[in-house]
Amino acid sequence: MKKGFALWIILILAVSCLIMIKPEHVIAQNPTQTPIYHKPTVPRIYLNLIVSAFVVNKTIELFIENQPFTPYYDPSSGWNISFYYNVQIKTNEDNWSANWSTLYTVDELPTQSNGNYTVFLYPSNQPVDENDYQLGGRLLELPPGTQIEFQVQAMIGYVHRDFIGQPPPYYFTGEVSGWSNTQTLTMPTSVSPYPTPIIPEFPTTILIITFLITATLLGTVVIKRKQSRRRIE
């Protein structure tokens, strides 16, 4: 009986060890539940102000250098992975004491374009008010002399919704870069709505021909006057 009992104990311990040890090939076939994203680098940005001719209409132009990226599907999360940009601004009101404010909500984050640059255009609200600008989802007044700062953040991941709360909020999951260098734009105090008129330059040959014709006409007039005087005499 004692030998039988001892064999049962040894058998139970052996089975328990086999259950606790997972085969190596099983671990390799089981993908991780945490998706791996490439961390984007800090974007480089440029600012420009477009002033259209004939109508006083100004547009803030924001250039962002694109980064190498190909959208892909992540099976561990079940989401398509995209490249997003987050934009924040600040004006010189209250001596730059105002906090940075983002232009886009999580569910409205713009994605990177397919070219070398992603360009955002923020036009003035002409003809209603040329000093009001549509910046993303915000309408902001920027009178002449106002300085506005821009920063951009790159984001790789996906936007999803958590159906908890009213309304259910949106979240971003993935990797983000640091904020870009700050670019500042000063709104002009005066803008000419019309382009400076250009005076065309006449070619030299046309000037010479015009001079010869004029000289010939004057010579003809002088000769006729002399002939008329001789007849009178």
Secondary structure, DSSP 8 states (H G I E B T S, - for coil): -HHHHHHHHHHHHHHHHHHHS--HHHHHHS--SS----------EEEEEEE-SSS--EEEEEEEE------EEETTTTEEEEEEEEEEEEESTTTTTS--EESS-GGG--B--SSSEEEEEEEEETTTEEEEEEETTEEEE--TT-EEEEEEEEEEEEEEE---SSS--EEEEEEE------EEEE--S---SS---------HHHHHHHHHHHHHHHHHHHHHHHHHHHHH-
